Amino acid sequence: MKRSLSADRRNQIAKILMQEGSIKVGELAKRFGVTTETIRKDIIYLDNEGIAEKSFGGAVAKTEFIERSIDDKESVNAEEKKRIAQKAVTLIPPNGAVILDAGSTNAAIAKEIALMKDLTVFTNSLTIAQLLSTSDNEVYVMGGKLRSSSKATVGGWADHALETIRADVAFLGSDGFNGLNGPSAVSYSEADFKKRVTSAAKKVYTVADSSKFTTTGLFAYGNWEDVSGLITDSGAPENMVHAIGEETEVIVA
C-alpha cells in the first residue's frame, strides 16, 4: 500500500512538473501532507527517471517534458507541418470519415480539410472543431474533461465515443519518439486517448515533423507496428527514417 501511495504521488508530481515547469519542495510537502525529506526522495526518483532535474529548493522539468500550449506549438515548423498536412489529406477517401486528435500538426490538417467537402470528421480538439465549424463537412466533437494546454477533451466520455466509431483514417500527433519504439505524448490521458484511436479507424497515421525525432514524450501510445505509417518532412534523419521504415510505412512530405 505504501509503495502504491508513493507511485501515485510521484505521478502527480510529474504531471505538475510538466504543466508548470518547476516545483518547490516546501509547497509539495504541504500539498501532499508529507515531509520535505519524502518530497526530496520523490525528486531524486524523478531525476533518475529522466523526468526532472534537481534545483535549489525543488526541481525543474527536463525541457522535452514541458508541455507547451497548442498556440505556442502552431508557430513552430509551420511550413513543415503544412507539407505534412497536404500529404495527409491525400490519404482520405472521398466522403470519408476521419479522426483528428489534438495537436498543432493536426490543426494544420484541419486547415486543409476546411477546403474540402463531404467528409465526416471526429475530433477531441476544440481548436480543430472551431477551424472546421464553417466548412462543408460534418464535424463531431467528442466530450470529456478539457485540458487547457492542448484544448483537448479526454477521459471516459471521449473513450465511449471512440467505441462507437469506425473511421476510414485517423491522424495522431506525437510529442516525439527519440529512444522509443513508437510515438508518445507528454500527457497520460492524451496518450491513452490516442491508443484507443488505433482501434477506431481502418488506417492510423502518426503525423510528426522532423523535430520530433530528437524529442520524446513521457507516455508511449503504441509501437510503430501498431500504426499504418508515419508522415513526416524531409528534414528527418535518414538513419531513423530507415529504422522506423522497417516497422511501418514512412511517408516523407
Beta strands, then each sheet from edge to edge (+ up, - down):
strand 1: 22-24
strand 2: 52-55
strand 3: 58-61
strand 4: 97-100
strand 5: 117-123
strand 6: 136-141
strand 7: 145-147
strand 8: 152-154
strand 9: 167-172
strand 10: 184-185
strand 11: 201-207
strand 12: 219-220
strand 13: 229-232
strand 14: 249-252
sheet 1: 1+ 3- 2+
sheet 2: 6+ 5+ 4+ 9+ 11+ 13+ 14+
sheet 3: 7+ 8-
sheet 4: 10+ 12-
end
